[in-house]
């Protein structure tokens, strides 16, 4: 049997909606964080631990000190969702305009100025591999990764087309203690918590 491209797209869309409906039906009955990628559902079973949450809080405060008042470093819900791509993600920090948050349902990922992830101890490949692929695909222009395991990170920018789809062209690595520029704002990384 041959599947026409439109049928394949419709099937992919149906599968994505089924995964999304499943996650909504779970509605806080299982611990951890769920996201939908091109490969399917990602489940980070571990609840964020102290250094992860403290890093998120430090980064949020440092960014909000230097950003304009009409922007926020948001750490709550909802997710960012690109249904045509079959991707639903939940960045640890979303740099977004207040006005772009006033929407029903998930945020449009193209309205984010930056996404920031603090690497999970239990599933680092989700941040270092899967999101490096997914975030340019859904149009997030800046992706910053902070890794409490190693005290290092990277800021990825400049989305460009490749034969495998959109990818970040520029990767600037850093070590904790250096100043880091995320989008238009430079923040210090000294004294960020590390995993023990």
N, C-alpha and C positions, 0 to 999 in steps of 0.2 A: 504494500500500500504506500502511495506517495502522499506526503503531507505538504500542502502548499504553504508558502511563507506566512500567509495570513492565518492559516489554521495553526501553524506552529506558534505564532505570536499569541493567538487567542488561548492556546493551551498553556503557554507560559504564564499568561496573565491569570488564567484560572488557577494554576498551581500556586502562584504568589498569593492570590486572595484566600485560598484554602489555608496556606501557612499562616497568613495574617489572622484569619478567623480563629485558627487553633490557638495562637498565642493570646488573643483576646479572651478566649474561653478559659485559659489557664488563670488569668486575672489574679495574680499574687498567690496562687496555690502552691507554686514551686519556688524554692529559693533561687537567687541568682538573677542574671540579666540575659534576656533573649534578644537576638537580632536576626534579620533575614539578609542573606548574602546571595550571590549568584549560585553558590553551592548548596544552599538550603539554610536551615536554622542553625545558628550558633548559640550555644548555651554556656555562659560562664557561670559555673555552679557556685563559685565562691562569692560570698558577699564581699564588697570592698572592705579592706582592712585599714587600720589607722594610717599608715604612711600614704596609702592611695588617697584617702579622703583628705588628709592634711595637705598633700601636694595640690589636690584640686582646689582647696580653699585658698592656699597661698597664691596660686596662679590667678585665680579669679580676682582676689583683692589687688594684686599687683597690676593686672590689666586694667581694672576699673579705675585705678588712680591716674592712669595716663590716657584713657580713652575719653572721647567727648561724651557729654551727658545723654545724648540720644542713642547711645549704644550700651549694650549690657553683655557681660560674660556670664551667660545663663548656664546653670548646672541642673536644672530640673527637667520636667517633661514638657512637651511631648517629644516623640522621636522626630527624626527627619526621614522623609519617605519619598522615593521616586518609584512609583508603581510601574511606569513603563519599563524601567530597568529591573524591576523585581527586587528592589533593595530597600530595607528599612533599618536604619542605624540609630544609635543613641550615643552621640559623643559625650565625653565627660564634661566638656565645656564647649558651648556654642557662642561665638561672637556674632551678635545679630542686633539689628536696630529694633528698638522698642516697637515701632510701627509694624515691622514684619512679624512680630509675635502675635499680633491681634488677628489670628485666623482660627477657624474651627479645625480641629483635628491636628494632624502632623504638620510640622514646618516644611516648607519647600526648601530643599537643600541649596538651591541656587540663590536663596536670600541670605545664607550664611556668609559672613566675611571670613571666618576661619573656624575650623574644628580643632579641638585640642584633646588629646588622649593621654591619660596616665596609664602606662603599661601595667596590665594585670599580671600578678605573679603566676596565676594558674593557667593563663592562656595568652602568652606574649605574641604568638603568631597572629592572633586576631588583630592586634594593633600594628605590628611591623610588616605583615604580609597582606592580609585580606583587606584592611582599610586603606592601605597604600594603593591597592587596585580599585576599591569601590569608590573612594571619595572623589577622585578626578572624574570617574565615570558618571557620577551624579552631579558634578559641577561645583564642588566645594573648592574655592580657589587656593586656600592655604590650609595645610594640615601640619600641626605641630605635635610631636611625640616626645613625652618625658618618661624616662625609664628609671624608676627607683631601684631596680635590680642592679644597674650598672652605674648610675649617676651620669648618664649620657642621654642624648636625644638628637632629634633632627627636625628641621622645618622644611617642608616640601611645598613648592610653588610652581607657577608657570605651566599650566595644563597645555598639552599639545597632543595632536593626533598621532597615533602610531598604528601599524598594521593590527595590533592587538587591542586597539581602542585607546581612548584618552588616558594619558599618563602625566605625572609630574615630571618636568624637565630639569628642575633645579632642586638639589638636596643640600642643605647647609647643616652640617653636624655640629654639635656642641657638647661640652662637658659641664656638669654642674659647677657653678662658680663664675661662669662667663655670662655676660649679658646676651640676651636672645631677642631677636626681632620677629614678632608675630604680626603679619600684615604690616600696619604702619606704626606699631608701638613696640618699643624696646623695654624689656623688663629684666631685672636681675634674677639669677637662678641660685644665688648663694643660700645656704641654710635650708634647702629643700630636703624633706625626709627621704630616707633610704630604707629599703627592706632589710631587716636584720639577718 
